[in-house]
Amino acid sequence: MPDKIKELSENSLPDLVKALGKESDRGAVVLAGSYIENLLALGLESKLVVKKKALTNNLFGAHGAFSTFSQRIDICEALGFLKPEICKELREIKKVRNEFSHHPFEAKFTDDAINKLICRLRLSEGMGIRRLKRANGNKSRECYLLSCGLTIANIKAAFSLTSVSI
């Protein structure tokens, strides 16, 4: 992977949760999305058979085959590392992240367009969140972050990631 490496361990998830609580809506969305994107990279890197730094940098670097969030999701699904429903959730998380990234002053969890995207998230439905989505639009942030957390757990389980570095 490129040399921008940060230590991620099992202890970093509570740090992420704490940081998310201090962030604006935009900051929380971008931070959670970035964490997931990097976690996917770590998972893919863990499956590489040839572990040469130059090759890894080429694959995950700016123009590499695994350089974007979309590419990482697609390869995880195509090779069966993640279930299709997890990849679908990842694509919805990415859409929300992109809305906040590309429309930083307009995007808010209270916006109808954002709420429509949030309502597409499925992992949190089993926890009664669907009712919250319908009943109270200001719960969209919690729904999004819960979905991110459940997705992180699925990625870690799929790749057997416990202590990893990015």
C-alpha positions as CSV (number, residue, x, y, z in Angstrom):
1,M,0.0,0.0,0.0
2,P,1.2,3.6,-0.4
3,D,3.3,4.9,2.5
4,K,0.5,6.7,4.2
5,I,0.2,4.1,6.9
6,K,-1.7,4.5,10.1
7,E,-1.9,1.8,12.8
8,L,-5.4,0.4,13.1
9,S,-6.0,-2.1,15.9
10,E,-9.0,-3.4,17.7
11,N,-8.6,-0.4,20.0
12,S,-8.9,2.1,17.1
13,L,-12.6,1.4,16.6
14,P,-13.5,3.1,20.0
15,D,-11.2,5.9,19.0
16,L,-13.2,6.2,15.7
17,V,-16.5,6.2,17.5
18,K,-15.2,8.9,19.9
19,A,-14.0,11.0,16.9
20,L,-17.3,10.6,15.1
21,G,-19.2,12.0,18.1
22,K,-17.1,15.2,17.9
23,E,-17.5,15.6,14.1
24,S,-20.0,17.6,12.1
25,D,-22.3,15.6,9.9
26,R,-20.0,16.0,6.9
27,G,-16.9,15.1,9.0
28,A,-18.6,12.0,10.5
29,V,-19.7,10.8,7.0
30,V,-16.3,11.3,5.4
31,L,-14.4,9.9,8.4
32,A,-16.5,6.7,8.6
33,G,-16.4,6.2,4.8
34,S,-12.6,6.7,4.7
35,Y,-12.2,4.2,7.6
36,I,-14.3,1.6,5.7
37,E,-12.5,2.3,2.4
38,N,-9.1,1.7,4.0
39,L,-10.4,-1.4,5.8
40,L,-11.3,-2.8,2.4
41,A,-7.8,-2.1,1.2
42,L,-6.4,-3.9,4.2
43,G,-8.6,-6.9,3.6
44,L,-7.6,-7.1,-0.1
45,E,-4.0,-6.7,0.8
46,S,-4.2,-9.6,3.3
47,K,-5.3,-11.8,0.4
48,L,-2.4,-11.0,-1.9
49,V,-0.2,-14.0,-2.6
50,V,2.7,-11.9,-3.8
51,K,3.6,-9.3,-1.2
52,K,6.1,-7.0,-2.9
53,K,5.9,-3.4,-1.8
54,A,6.2,-2.0,-5.4
55,L,3.4,-4.3,-6.6
56,T,1.2,-3.4,-3.7
57,N,1.8,0.3,-4.2
58,N,0.9,-0.1,-7.9
59,L,-2.4,-1.9,-7.1
60,F,-3.5,0.5,-4.3
61,G,-1.8,3.7,-5.6
62,A,-3.6,6.6,-7.3
63,H,-4.2,4.8,-10.6
64,G,-4.1,1.2,-9.4
65,A,-6.7,-1.5,-9.9
66,F,-7.7,-1.2,-6.3
67,S,-7.3,2.5,-5.8
68,T,-11.0,3.6,-5.4
69,F,-13.7,2.7,-3.0
70,S,-15.8,1.4,-5.9
71,Q,-13.1,-0.8,-7.3
72,R,-12.4,-2.2,-3.8
73,I,-16.1,-3.0,-3.4
74,D,-16.4,-4.6,-6.8
75,I,-13.3,-6.8,-6.4
76,C,-14.5,-7.9,-3.0
77,E,-17.8,-9.0,-4.5
78,A,-16.3,-10.5,-7.6
79,L,-13.9,-12.7,-5.7
80,G,-16.4,-13.6,-3.1
81,F,-14.7,-12.0,-0.1
82,L,-17.8,-10.2,0.8
83,K,-21.5,-11.2,0.4
84,P,-23.5,-9.3,-2.2
85,E,-25.7,-7.7,0.4
86,I,-22.7,-6.3,2.2
87,C,-21.3,-4.9,-1.1
88,K,-24.7,-3.4,-1.8
89,E,-24.6,-1.7,1.7
90,L,-21.1,-0.5,0.9
91,R,-22.3,1.1,-2.3
92,E,-25.0,2.9,-0.4
93,I,-22.5,4.1,2.2
94,K,-20.3,5.3,-0.6
95,K,-23.2,7.3,-2.2
96,V,-23.9,9.1,1.1
97,R,-20.1,9.8,1.6
98,N,-19.9,11.2,-2.0
99,E,-22.9,13.4,-1.4
100,F,-21.3,15.0,1.7
101,S,-17.9,15.1,0.0
102,H,-19.0,16.7,-3.3
103,H,-21.7,19.0,-1.8
104,P,-20.1,20.0,1.5
105,F,-22.2,23.0,2.2
106,E,-25.5,21.7,1.0
107,A,-25.5,18.1,2.3
108,K,-27.2,17.6,5.7
109,F,-28.8,14.6,7.3
110,T,-32.0,16.5,7.4
111,D,-32.1,16.9,3.6
112,D,-34.7,14.8,1.8
113,A,-32.1,13.5,-0.7
114,I,-29.8,12.3,2.0
115,N,-32.7,10.7,3.9
116,K,-33.7,8.8,0.7
117,L,-30.1,7.4,0.6
118,I,-30.2,6.6,4.3
119,C,-33.4,4.7,3.8
120,R,-31.6,2.4,1.4
121,L,-29.3,1.1,4.1
122,R,-30.4,-2.3,5.1
123,L,-28.0,-3.7,7.7
124,S,-29.5,-1.6,10.5
125,E,-33.1,-2.7,9.8
126,G,-32.9,-5.7,12.0
127,M,-32.3,-3.4,15.0
128,G,-35.6,-1.5,14.7
129,I,-33.9,1.4,12.9
130,R,-36.3,1.3,10.0
131,R,-39.0,2.7,12.3
132,L,-36.6,5.4,13.4
133,K,-35.9,6.3,9.7
134,R,-39.6,6.7,9.0
135,A,-40.6,8.4,12.3
136,N,-37.8,10.8,12.8
137,G,-35.6,12.2,10.0
138,N,-33.0,13.6,12.4
139,K,-32.0,10.0,13.3
140,S,-30.4,9.6,9.9
141,R,-27.0,10.3,11.3
142,E,-27.4,7.5,13.8
143,C,-28.7,5.1,11.1
144,Y,-25.8,5.9,8.8
145,L,-23.2,5.4,11.5
146,L,-24.8,2.2,12.8
147,S,-24.8,0.8,9.3
148,C,-21.1,1.8,9.0
149,G,-20.4,0.0,12.3
150,L,-22.2,-3.2,11.2
151,T,-20.4,-3.1,7.8
152,I,-17.0,-2.7,9.6
153,A,-17.8,-5.7,11.7
154,N,-18.7,-7.7,8.5
155,I,-15.5,-6.7,6.7
156,K,-13.3,-7.6,9.7
157,A,-15.0,-10.9,10.0
158,A,-14.8,-11.7,6.3
159,F,-11.1,-11.0,6.1
160,S,-10.3,-12.2,9.7
161,L,-8.9,-8.7,10.5
162,T,-8.2,-8.2,14.2
163,S,-5.0,-6.1,14.4
164,V,-4.3,-4.4,11.1
165,S,-2.3,-1.4,9.8
166,I,-3.1,1.0,7.0
